[in-house]
Amino acid sequence: MSLLPHDADRRPTWTTRQEDLLDGLEQLFSAEGFRNLTLADLASRLHCSRRTLYELADTKDDLVALVVERFLDRNYSRGIAAMQDTTTARARLDHFATTVIDDAQRISVTFADDMFRTPRTASLVTNYDQRCITLVESLIRDGQASGEFRIVDSTLAAQAIMAAIARIQDTNVLAMLDLTYGQATRSIIDLFMEGLAVS
């Protein structure tokens, strides 16, 4: 089941209690990751029964995928919403990046490592990255048309930005940099924004 924006009509309708549980799972995963947690652990930590969790998803893998995709979908949607009242391409790109990075700031290294090393969630991250690449490329073209950005290959620039972000998905690189995922992502965006700007 996909929870991407264009599949909104296929989203399940959660009860308030279920939404609270999904929020709780997201907070737990963000702090501690998910690979070392069993369904029994999750039920205990959230003060619910395993049956209650099975009402959300059939297996732990399904539950993890649901929580991760829900987080990524909401993160992207918040970034889109943050652009609505801006008047320039540079501001739209900065507002989008700042908003999604703010969400990323609360992702622990353990959670990032679990997402990137687990095939199913890594695929979700790849889909999310592709949506971001498409959007960033469009914003760069808008900025070039308005004279805000230098004329460069917009596809190459968008791919380069996301490639740099993909590089820091390696937790060994983050450890070497002594930065969180959110801090490293913010630095990458700032570097590319300066490089794109018309001097």
N, C-alpha and C positions, 0 to 999 in steps of 0.2 A: 504494500500500500504506500503510495507516495503522498507526501504532504507539501509538495511544492505549490507556490501560489496559483499556478494555472490549473491545479487540481483541487481548488478550494471546494468545489461542489462534491468532491469525494471524501472530504474530511469527515471523520466521525464526530458526533455531537457528544462532548464529554459533560458529565455532571460537574457541579462545583467541587464536590469531593474528589473526583477523578482529576480535575485540573489542579487541585491542591497537591495531589499525589505526584502528578507529573512535574510540577514545580519543585517538589521536595526531592524527587529523583534527580532532576537537573542540578540542583544545588549540591546534592551528595556527590554526583559524578564530577561536577566541576571542581570540587575540593579534593576528592580521593581517587578519581578514575572509576572504572567499572570492572576491569578484568578479574580482579581478585575478590569481587563481591558475589555471593550466591543469592538466589532468590530469597532464601531464608534470612540472609543478612539484611537484604533490602526490606523485607517485611518487618523485621525486628526494629530496624532503624527508623522506619516510617510509622511504626505502631499500627500496622494493619496485618491482615492475614495474607498468606500466599494466594488464596482464592481471589482476594480483591485485586491482586496484581495480575492474575490470570484473566481477569475481566478486561484488563487493558491490552494484554498481548498474550499469545499462546505459549511463548518461551522467553527465557531471559534474553536471548539474542534479538528476538522481535521487540522486546521491551526497550533494550538499549538502542536499537535502531530508531524506534519511535521517539525516544527522548532526544537523541542526537539530531534527527531530522527536524523535529519540532523546534529545537534551539536554533539550528541554522536557518530555517524558514523565517522564524521571527526576527532573527538578526538581520537578514536581508531585507525584510519588510520594514523594519525600523530605519534602515539606511535609506530606503526609497522615500519613506515619509519625511525624513530629515531634509531632503532636497526640495521639498515642495515650495517653500517660501523664499528660495534663493533666486537671484537674478542673473548670475554669471555661471559659466561652465566650471571655472575654477572653484567657485564657492560650492557648487553642486558636488563636485568631486571631493572636496575637502569635507563637506558635511556628511556625505555618504561614508567616506573612509573613517572619519572620527567616530561616527555612531557605531559602525560595526566593530571598530577597534575597542571602543569602550566596553562592549560586550565581551570581547576577547580577553580583556584585562583580567577577568575573573576566572579564566580557564587555567587551572594548575598545569604544571609540566606533566604530571601523571595522567591527567585527563587527555591532554594533547597527545601524549605518547600512546595511550590506549586507542584513541580515535584513529591515529595514523597507522598503527600497526595491526589493527583489526580489519580484515578485508571488507567486511560489509560497511562499516562506518567510514573507512577510507574512501569507498566508492561514493558515499554520501557527500563527503568533503570535496571530492573531485567534481561532483555535479554542482555543488555550491560555488566552487572556484570558477567553473565555466560560466555560470551566471554572472559572477563578478567581472570576469574578463570581458564578456559581451557588453556589460554596462560601462565599464571603464573605457573601452575602445570607443563607444558612442560619445562619452563625455569628452574624450580627447579630441575627437573630430569636431564636436561642437565648439570646443575652445580654440581650435585652429581656425574654424570659420569666423569666429568673432575676433580673432587677433590676440587672444589671451595666451595661446600656446604656440610654441615653435612648430614649424612644419616638419614633422617626422612621420615615419610609418606608424600609424595609430595602432595597427594590429601588432606590430613588433613591440611597441611601447607597452601596450596592455599585457602582452605575453611576458615581457621582461619583468614587469611589476609583480605579476603572479608567480613567475619563476623564482624571484627573490624571496617572496613570501613562502613558497613551497620549500625553499632551502632551509628556512628556519623552523620548518616542521620537524626537522631532525633535532631531537632533544640534546644530542651531543653538541650540536652547533650552538644551541641556546646556552648550554652550560659553559661553553668556551667564551661566549659573549657576556655571560653573567647578566642576562636579561630575561624577562618574562616574554612569553609569546606576544602579548599585547604591546609591550615596550619595543620589541624588535620590529613588529609590524608598523608601528607608528613612525619609527625612524626610517624605514624603507619608503613609506609614503611621502614623508617630508623630503627625502633625497630626490625622489622622482618628480615631485611637484616643483622643486627648485630647478631641476634640469629641464622641465617642460616649459617653464615660464619664459615669456619674452623679456629679455633684459633691457 
